[in-house]
Amino acid sequence: MLVSYGGSQEDWEGLAAWGDEDMHRMIAYMRDLDAELRATGELLQSEGLSGPARAFVVRGSDSGPVVVDGPFAESKEVIAGYWVVDVDSHERVLEIARKASACPGPGGRTLNQPIEVHPIMSAPDVDPETLAPYRK
């Protein structure tokens, strides 16, 4: 999973000041990247996320869920979106992350935004007989 960071809360709010041409350039770049990954069969899912003002945190408690609305003052970085990809090599995920990082910003300037890469774990293989004592 590749996670794209859109900078700080202030940076996120600055998107509102981007001109139409800059915004369309950024969106077209991301759509082209998605299309490339879809064509190679590597893209499993991708989404852009809403701004931090619409985010919230839920924590369980004995009396029910505790909800804290965003934006979160303690957050230094805003998660802007993500890609879930299935690739054959470490080198390929680095290539995709580099392309995602190179998204254009105002005036076409390359943003070089951080892309965090998290391998997705799968459940370990389990012998069905090992689970027998836990089944009803």
C-alpha positions in Angstrom: 0.0 0.0 0.0 1.4 3.4 -1.0 0.2 6.3 1.1 0.4 9.8 -0.2 0.9 12.7 2.1 -0.5 16.1 1.1 1.6 18.1 3.5 0.3 19.9 6.6 -3.2 21.1 7.4 -2.1 24.5 6.1 -0.8 22.9 2.8 -4.2 21.1 2.4 -6.1 24.4 2.9 -3.7 26.0 0.3 -5.2 23.7 -2.3 -8.2 26.0 -2.4 -5.9 28.7 -3.8 -4.6 26.6 -6.7 -5.8 27.7 -10.1 -8.0 25.5 -12.2 -5.1 24.6 -14.6 -2.9 23.5 -11.7 -5.7 21.4 -10.1 -6.6 19.8 -13.5 -2.9 19.0 -14.1 -2.6 17.3 -10.8 -5.8 15.3 -11.2 -4.8 14.3 -14.8 -1.4 13.1 -13.5 -3.0 10.9 -10.9 -5.6 9.5 -13.3 -2.8 8.7 -15.8 -0.8 6.9 -13.1 -3.9 4.9 -12.1 -4.5 4.0 -15.8 -0.9 2.9 -16.2 -1.1 0.6 -13.1 -4.6 -0.7 -14.2 -3.2 -1.5 -17.7 -0.3 -3.6 -16.2 -2.7 -5.3 -13.8 -0.9 -4.0 -10.7 -3.5 -1.6 -9.4 -5.9 -3.2 -6.9 -7.4 -0.1 -5.5 -6.8 3.7 -5.3 -8.6 6.6 -3.7 -8.1 10.2 -2.9 -9.3 11.1 0.6 -11.3 14.0 1.8 -9.7 16.8 3.7 -8.8 16.7 7.4 -11.8 18.8 8.4 -14.1 15.8 7.4 -12.0 13.2 9.1 -12.7 11.8 12.5 -11.2 9.3 15.0 -13.2 6.6 16.7 -12.0 4.9 19.9 -13.9 2.2 21.7 -14.8 2.5 25.3 -17.1 0.6 27.8 -19.8 3.3 27.4 -19.7 3.2 23.6 -17.6 4.8 20.8 -15.8 8.1 21.5 -15.6 10.2 18.4 -13.1 13.1 17.9 -13.7 15.3 14.9 -10.9 16.6 12.7 -8.9 18.5 11.7 -6.4 17.3 14.3 -4.1 19.9 15.7 -1.5 17.3 16.7 -1.3 16.0 13.1 1.8 17.1 11.2 0.9 15.5 7.9 -2.4 15.0 6.1 -3.0 11.7 4.3 -4.2 12.7 0.8 -4.8 9.3 -0.8 -3.5 5.8 -1.4 -2.8 3.0 -3.9 -3.0 -0.7 -3.2 -0.8 -2.4 -5.8 0.4 -6.0 -6.4 3.9 -5.9 -7.8 6.6 -8.5 -8.5 9.6 -6.7 -7.0 10.8 -4.1 -4.5 12.2 -2.1 -7.5 8.8 -1.9 -9.1 7.2 -0.5 -5.9 10.0 2.1 -5.7 9.3 3.1 -9.3 5.6 3.5 -8.6 6.2 5.5 -5.4 8.7 7.8 -7.3 6.0 8.5 -10.0 3.4 9.2 -7.3 5.8 11.5 -5.5 6.4 13.4 -8.7 2.9 14.7 -8.9 2.8 18.3 -10.3 1.8 21.2 -8.2 1.3 24.9 -8.9 2.9 26.0 -12.2 3.7 22.3 -13.0 6.4 22.2 -10.3 7.1 18.7 -9.1 5.8 18.3 -5.6 8.1 15.4 -4.6 5.6 14.6 -1.8 6.4 11.8 0.5 4.9 8.4 -0.3 4.9 5.9 2.5 5.0 2.2 1.5 3.4 -0.4 3.7 3.5 -4.0 2.7 0.1 -5.6 3.3 0.4 -8.7 5.5 -1.6 -11.8 4.7 -2.8 -14.4 7.2 -0.3 -17.2 7.9 -1.1 -20.6 6.4 -2.9 -22.6 9.1 -3.4 -26.3 9.2 -7.2 -26.9 9.6 -6.5 -29.6 12.2 -4.7 -27.0 14.4 -8.0 -25.0 14.5 -10.2 -28.1 15.4 -10.1 -27.4 19.2 -11.5 -23.9 18.7 -14.4 -24.9 16.5 -17.8 -25.6 18.0 
